[in-house]
Amino acid sequence: MTKASREVNAAQELMEKNQYEEALKHLNTALDVSKGKDDLEIFSLKGICEYQLGRMPQAVEQLSYAVSKVNSKEALPPKTPEAVLTALLYRAKAREAQKDLPTAIKDLQLLATAAHVPLKSKAYEQWSRHLSELDRGGNQDKAELLVAKAVEVDPKNAEALVFQAQLAIYERGYEEAVGSLEKAIGLEADPVAKAKYQSMLAVCKYRLGKEEEALAIFKDAVENAPESTKWQVYQQQANLVILNKLYDPAILEQAKLWANRAAILSEDCSNQITFAYMQALNNELGKAKETLKPVADCENATLKMSKAQLSSWISNLEKAAQQKVKVKAYGAGSWYYWGGIKAGLAEGKGKALSKDYLYEVSNGTFVNGTLVSGTLTNVSDGWTYSGAFSNGTISGTGKMTYAGGDVFSGKFVGNKPQGKGKWVYTDGSTYEGEVVNGTPKGLGKYLSKEGNGYEGSFKDGKPHGKGFLLQAGKKEAAEFTDGERNDAAYLAKVKAEQEKLAQEKQQAQALAAQRLKEEELAKAEKRQNSGKILGKTLALAGGALALTKAVDLGMSAEDATGLGAALVADVLTDGEAGALHSTLTTMNAANGNLSNPLGGNSAAAKSSSPGAAGEANDCGCSNDPVANKYKTMTVNGEDAQVNSVCAMIAYYDCMARNCSPANRAEWQKRADANRQVLKQMTGRTTCN
């Protein structure tokens, strides 16, 4: 091991103990003696140390040296060293700390092209976080796609799963968030991180109406954490209650206890800020001020709240409480109020905050202590209303933006849309017309994002009664019952379409059956042909064996070759060629009584020939000069079997010319069958 390697190993051991200044000394020594061999890893480690020490400009400088070793701006080479990948990740983190998110995103985009699965997943995750931080609303969809990619690349990336849950929580998708958090909890080994994920899960359960289960999960998160980290878990839980505005009195009281325990177990000033915040939310303003008095001027990064900001907010609440102004804004609760006052009543312009911290009023107009117009926000459920009020209720003309993004503009009665108005839904569709208890009822017009829809009578949010379908700028009269179309013209059209579909289905089934039948027939024919091929193979094999035996017993090679060719011809034509009979006849005429090598003799063969009795002398064709020419070539030529077939063609042609007219067709048929054998053997039907 080189001296540089020993120094690097020593630095890494110190980094594991969070001793970054000491680690830097070893890394500087390693750089001095490395002679350029380990510079890449050394610069990467130096950059990480500077990052951990909070020196971001130095971190970016050192990490840039490491990254510069790979000359790539759009995609990393497949075998990029891990030290470079790590340097890219930490340089993005350092730039994030410098509030330079666009440049950090560029590093992460490059890192996302890496082949290294965990770092590639981490790049997508951080990229998603930065986009969300730059513009949470505008970049929500992009952030969701990127973090989903991070989870796809590495399903074991617990932090990616947690941020996926956080994005779902932003959209109030608590069920979806629960699934991601449960996976992350199962993967996470760090007890503090695991407790944080459990606390987030508890928040989701609470939002889903499972209060008892939520409190039990909060409790388990603390109990399962090591004693040395319990204060962190308590603070996490109190912060989550604040961030998610779980302002239920029971939850607020419990969260105050968590914050108090965190403040007792740790002197970190951020704990004191959380505790004072929880005291204020429980309307213990004096106690909250006392908690903050000894605290240094610091900031709770999670809440993005400094001591000065919290102190100012508490002081404003105290001043509002001391005025004892009568205010009726929304509901029956009491309010903190800032604005015009007349005879102890809110009057004119003002703003208010409910003492349960669930509602805020801005741009309000008050008359005799009662809100008559303004903007009301439910900070917990996430909806906002701007418009008229009456006797503590949302009544009159106004605009409601719901937490899910749907918007209603029109008349309200008793906190609900009632009368005429317009819905604009998140999918781009709209409804304009009469509304009862927030639901389309009466005459109205619904249009999809594309401009198609329905105009007519509605009931419980569905077309009901007579109206018109709107499609591509055209109107079609229609009738509905509870959203189901039932006019005569439509039902007739549906019936005709159903009958057409049934007919097409029947035709398709018949066609499928026919194809199946054809396939079965093809299979049967294939099996039959296979049997024929096997039979022919066995016949040829048996014939070859018999001819071999005949040669052993004294048959000449010439006769054996001729008989072999005849046998092939008969087998290939299923006997149509009559070649074996012809050959035996010729041989008998020349040599006397020649035995049939497959059994029988020439007489037997002749008895099966057409007109055998009247044409026993073969009409003189045994001595046909053409046939004899090919017979001679069979003996002396190289292609004995082809010449034997040609001899048989000549023989049968001779028989067809010279024998009885009654049998000529049969002899010609045999000649033609041998021509087909010739074609199979040579590709031609004539002999040379």
DRENKOL-617666 format. One record per residue (C-alpha): residue in three letters; x, y, z. Coordinates in steps of 0.1 Angstrom, whole numbers, plus 5000, padded with zeros to 4 digits. Each point is the difference from the previous one (the first is absolute). Layout:
! DRENKOL-617666
ALAXYZ
...
This chain:
! DRENKOL-617666
MET500050005000
THR501450344990
LYS500350295025
ALA497350194982
SER497649705004
ARG500849985037
GLU499350375005
VAL496749964981
ASN498949705021
ALA500950205032
ALA497950294988
GLN497049784992
GLU500249865036
LEU499950355014
MET497150104978
GLU498049715014
LYS500650165034
ASN498950344987
GLN503650135005
TYR500150194967
GLU502850255008
GLU502449725010
ALA498949814969
LEU500950304978
LYS503649995014
HIS500549644989
LEU498450074966
ASN502350304994
THR503049775008
ALA498649744977
LEU499750264972
ASP503650105004
VAL501449654996
SER497449854976
LYS501850104968
GLY496650044983
LYS499049645004
ASP497350045027
ASP499250374995
LEU496449944988
GLU499049825032
ILE502050245022
PHE498350314986
SER496649835004
LEU500649925036
LYS501450355007
GLY496850154985
ILE497849785022
CYS502050115031
GLU499650374991
TYR496349944994
GLN499649845034
LEU501850295016
GLY497650244984
ARG502650174977
MET498049984968
PRO502350214977
GLN503049785009
ALA497849694996
VAL498950094965
GLU503650084990
GLN501449665012
LEU497149804986
SER500350184967
TYR503749884997
ALA498749645004
VAL497250054975
SER502350164974
LYS501849674996
VAL497049894980
ASN499550224969
SER496349964996
LYS497150255000
GLU497049804988
ALA500649635010
LEU502549825021
PRO502249724986
PRO498849655010
LYS503149945022
THR500150345018
PRO501949965033
GLU497849995031
ALA502050295015
VAL498950224971
LEU496449915005
THR500250075037
ALA501750334993
LEU497150104976
LEU497549915027
TYR501750215027
ARG500750294976
ALA496250014994
LYS499450005038
ALA502650285005
ARG498450214973
GLU496649935015
ALA501450135033
GLN501150314981
LYS496450044987
ASP501249944965
LEU497349744991
PRO500150044962
THR503749914999
ALA499549725026
ILE497349854977
LYS502550004971
ASP502449795021
LEU497249765009
GLN498849974964
LEU503549894990
LEU500249765030
ALA496749854989
THR501849864969
ALA502349795021
ALA499949625000
HIS500549995038
VAL496549915012
PRO499950155035
LEU501650334989
LYS497850024969
SER496949965022
LYS501450265024
ALA500450244971
TYR496449974989
GLU498950045036
GLN502050325007
TRP499050134966
SER496449965009
ARG500550175034
HIS501750304984
LEU497250054974
SER497449985027
GLU501950265021
LEU500350234970
ASP496350004993
ARG498049745019
GLY496750064982
GLY501450054965
ASN502449715002
GLN497949765019
ASP499449774970
LYS503650004989
ALA501249945036
GLU497649705003
LEU501349854967
LEU503750045011
VAL499549855035
ALA498049714984
LYS503049944978
ALA502350005030
VAL497949735016
GLU499949814967
VAL503850004997
ASP500549905036
PRO496949885019
LYS502249995032
ASN500550375000
ALA498150085032
GLU500550384997
ALA498550004965
LEU497049815013
VAL499650265028
PHE500250294977
GLN497549824977
ALA497749995030
GLN500750375008
LEU498950104964
ALA496849795005
ILE499450185033
TYR500350344982
GLU497149884978
ARG498249855030
GLY500549654986
TYR500349855034
GLU499249644990
GLU502750014973
ALA502450155026
VAL499349725025
GLY501149744975
SER503450174993
LEU500650075036
GLU499449645011
LYS502549884974
ALA502650265012
ILE499549905036
GLY500749634991
LEU503250104982
GLU501550265024
ALA502649895026
ASP500850345016
PRO497750025031
VAL499650384998
ALA499150004963
LYS497749715006
ALA498250185028
LYS499650304977
TYR498449794974
GLN497749845026
SER499050355011
MET499150104965
LEU498049684997
ALA498150105031
VAL499250344985
CYS498549824969
LYS498049775022
TYR498650305019
ARG499150174968
LEU498149684989
GLY497950025032
LYS501949735019
GLU500950225031
GLU500649715025
GLU502249814975
ALA501950324993
LEU500750075038
ALA501149635004
ILE502550044971
PHE501350325015
LYS500649825033
ASP501749704984
ALA502450234981
VAL501350145033
GLU500049675019
ASN502049824972
ALA502750284999
PRO503249985020
GLU500050215031
SER502750234986
THR497850094970
LYS496650035017
TRP500350385001
GLN500350004962
VAL496949794996
TYR498050225023
GLN501150314981
GLN499249834967
GLN496549925011
ALA499350355014
ASN501350164968
LEU497949774978
VAL496950105019
ILE500850364993
LEU501049954964
ASN496949804992
LYS497850225021
LEU498449725020
TYR498350255023
ASP497749775017
PRO500050095037
ALA500949645011
ILE502949994975
LEU501250355010
GLU500249915036
GLN501949684993
ALA502450184976
LYS500750265027
LEU501149725023
TRP502349864973
ALA501550344994
ASN500650055037
ARG501749675004
ALA502350084970
ALA500950335016
ILE500849835033
LEU502149734984
SER501950234977
GLU501250365004
ASP499850064962
CYS498350334995
SER497849864972
ASN498349785026
GLN499250325021
ILE498450164969
THR497949694994
PHE498949995036
ALA499150375001
TYR498149964967
MET498049725015
GLN499350205031
ALA498650284978
LEU497949764981
ASN498549895033
ASN499350375007
GLU502650025028
LEU501550324986
GLY501650125033
LYS501849665005
ALA501150004964
LYS501750345005
GLU501749885032
THR501349694981
LEU501650224973
LYS501650255024
PRO503349815007
VAL500249864964
ALA502850144978
ASP498950154967
CYS499949684978
GLU497849844975
ASN498049684999
ALA500949894964
THR497149744998
LEU497450265009
LYS501950284982
MET499350215031
SER502550215019
LYS499850115036
ALA499450364989
GLN497249894976
LEU498349795026
SER500350275027
SER498450264977
TRP497149774992
ILE499449925037
SER500150375008
ASN497450084973
LEU497849735014
GLU500350145035
LYS499150354988
ALA497049874982
ALA498949815031
GLN500350305022
GLN497750214978
LYS497049775009
VAL498350094967
LYS496849814992
VAL500349824967
LYS497849764982
ALA501649884968
TYR499349634993
GLY498549745023
ALA499650055037
GLY503650015011
SER501950305014
TRP502550214980
TYR503150215002
TYR499350324981
TRP502150284984
GLY498250294984
GLY497350265005
ILE498050025032
LYS496950185010
ALA498349975034
GLY502049685007
LEU498949844968
ALA502049924969
GLU499150274974
GLY501350074965
LYS503149844986
GLY501849735020
LYS501549665002
ALA499549725025
LEU501349665012
SER497949755018
LYS501349905034
ASP500049644989
TYR502350124972
LEU498049824974
TYR498650314982
GLU501550324987
VAL498150314987
SER501850244978
ASN498650314981
GLY497049985023
THR497250265003
PHE498250005033
VAL496750165010
ASN499050005037
GLY502649745008
THR498849764972
LEU501949914969
VAL498150094969
SER502649954973
GLY503649894997
THR502349704994
LEU499749705024
THR502649725000
ASN499849675017
VAL503749945007
SER499549645011
ASP497749874972
GLY501550234974
TRP497050184985
THR499650374993
TYR496850214996
SER499750364988
GLY496750185000
ALA497050085021
PHE499249885036
SER496950015021
ASN499749955037
GLY503249795002
THR499349784969
ILE501050014964
SER497050144984
GLY499550224969
THR502150024969
GLY503649885001
LYS502749764988
MET501249695018
THR503249824991
TYR500049665015
ALA503149815012
GLY499949764971
GLY500050294975
ASP496350014989
VAL498650365000
PHE496450125003
SER498950354993
GLY496550115007
LYS497350005027
PHE500649855035
VAL497649935028
GLY501049865033
ASN503649934990
LYS499049814969
PRO499650084963
GLN496350064995
GLY498250164970
LYS501750094968
GLY503749984995
LYS502949844981
TRP502249715009
VAL503549974985
TYR501449665006
THR503749905002
ASP499749794969
GLY499150304979
SER496249934998
THR497450255011
TYR496450015012
GLU497950324998
GLY496450025013
GLU497949925030
VAL501649845031
VAL498449865032
ASN502349925030
GLY503050034977
THR498749754975
PRO498750074965
LYS496249985001
GLY497550174977
LEU500950154966
GLY503750024992
LYS502749944975
TYR503049775003
LEU503050014977
SER503149794999
LYS503450154995
GLU499649924963
GLY496750194998
ASN497649704998
GLY497349945026
TYR496350045009
GLU497650285004
GLY496749955017
SER498549875033
PHE502249865028
LYS499349815032
ASP502649925027
GLY502850094976
LYS498849784971
PRO498050074969
HIS496349935008
GLY497150094977
LYS500150174966
GLY503050174985
PHE502550014972
LEU503349824995
LEU502750234987
GLN502649844977
ALA502350174976
GLY497850314998
LYS496849804994
LYS497049955022
GLU498149685003
ALA496749975020
ALA500249755028
GLU498349885032
PHE501649875032
THR499049835032
ASP502750025028
GLY502750054974
GLU498949714977
ARG498750104966
ASN496649854991
ASP498450184972
ALA498449784972
ALA502450114972
TYR503049925022
LEU498649675012
ALA499349894964
LYS503550104990
VAL501449805029
LYS497949704990
ALA501150014964
GLU503650035011
GLN499649715024
GLU498549794972
LYS502850094977
LEU502549915026
ALA498249675007
GLN500049924962
GLU503750094997
LYS500749785030
GLN498149714985
GLN501950044967
ALA503350025018
GLN499149685019
ALA499049834968
LEU503350114983
ALA502049885030
ALA498249664998
GLN500749974963
ARG503750085006
LEU500149755027
LYS498549744978
GLU502550084972
GLU502849985025
GLU498849665011
LEU499749884964
ALA503550124993
LYS501349825030
ALA498249684989
GLU501550034965
LYS503450065015
ARG499749695021
GLN498849804969
ASN502950134979
SER502449915029
GLY498649654999
LYS500549984963
ILE503550135003
LEU500849745026
GLY498549724978
LYS502050114970
THR503150025021
LEU499449655013
ALA499349874964
LEU503250164987
ALA502049865029
GLY498549654995
GLY500650024962
ALA503650105005
LEU500549715024
ALA498449764975
LEU502250124971
THR503149985022
LYS499149645007
ALA499349934963
VAL503450134990
ASP501549775027
LEU498149714983
GLY501450084965
MET497850294985
SER502150234979
ALA500750355012
GLU498450134968
ASP496749825008
ALA500150115036
THR500550364990
GLY497149994976
LEU497749835025
GLY501050265027
ALA499150294977
ALA496749834991
LEU499349955037
VAL500650375008
ALA497750104971
ASP497249785012
VAL500350115036
LEU500150374991
THR496949974978
ASP498149755022
GLY500349744972
GLU498750224972
ALA503349984982
GLY499949624996
ALA503750014998
LEU500849685018
HIS497749804977
SER501550154969
THR503649945011
LEU499349645010
THR498349944966
THR503050144981
MET502449805021
ASN498149684995
ALA499950054963
ALA503850044999
ASN501149765027
GLY497349755005
ASN497849965031
LEU501350275025
SER498749985035
ASN498450315015
PRO502250115029
LEU496950125019
GLY498349674995
GLY498249834971
ASN501249984964
SER499650164966
ALA496949794993
ALA498450135031
ALA501050354991
LYS498649964965
SER496749865013
SER499450345016
SER500750204968
PRO497350134977
GLY499249764972
ALA502549755012
ALA498649704981
GLY500050174965
GLU503350195006
ALA502249745016
ASN502850094976
ASP499850375010
CYS499250094965
GLY503749964991
CYS501050285024
SER502549795019
ASN502450074972
ASP499050374995
PRO503350174989
VAL499450315022
ALA499349795031
ASN503049794993
LYS502250314996
TYR499150115035
LYS500449655012
THR503650004987
MET500650355016
THR498749855032
VAL502949765000
ASN502650234986
GLY498950355012
GLU500450185033
ASP496350085007
ALA498749644999
GLN496750065017
VAL499150304977
ASN500849794969
SER497949715013
VAL497050235004
CYS500650144964
ALA500149634988
MET496649945016
ILE498650324984
ALA501249884966
TYR498649655007
TYR496550135009
ASP500050254972
CYS500749714977
MET497149795015
ALA497650304997
ARG500950024962
ASN500049644991
CYS497749805023
SER496249965000
PRO498250344998
ALA497849895029
ASN503150005023
ARG501950294985
ALA498750255026
GLU501249795029
TRP503549974984
GLN500150374994
LYS499050065036
ARG503049795011
ALA502350194977
ASP498850335014
ALA500449875036
ASN503649924993
ARG500550354985
GLN498850145034
VAL502649785017
LEU502650144976
LYS498950355009
GLN500349935037
MET503549864994
THR501350264975
GLY497650294997
ARG499149914963
THR497549774984
THR502049904968
CYS503049784996
ASN503150114982
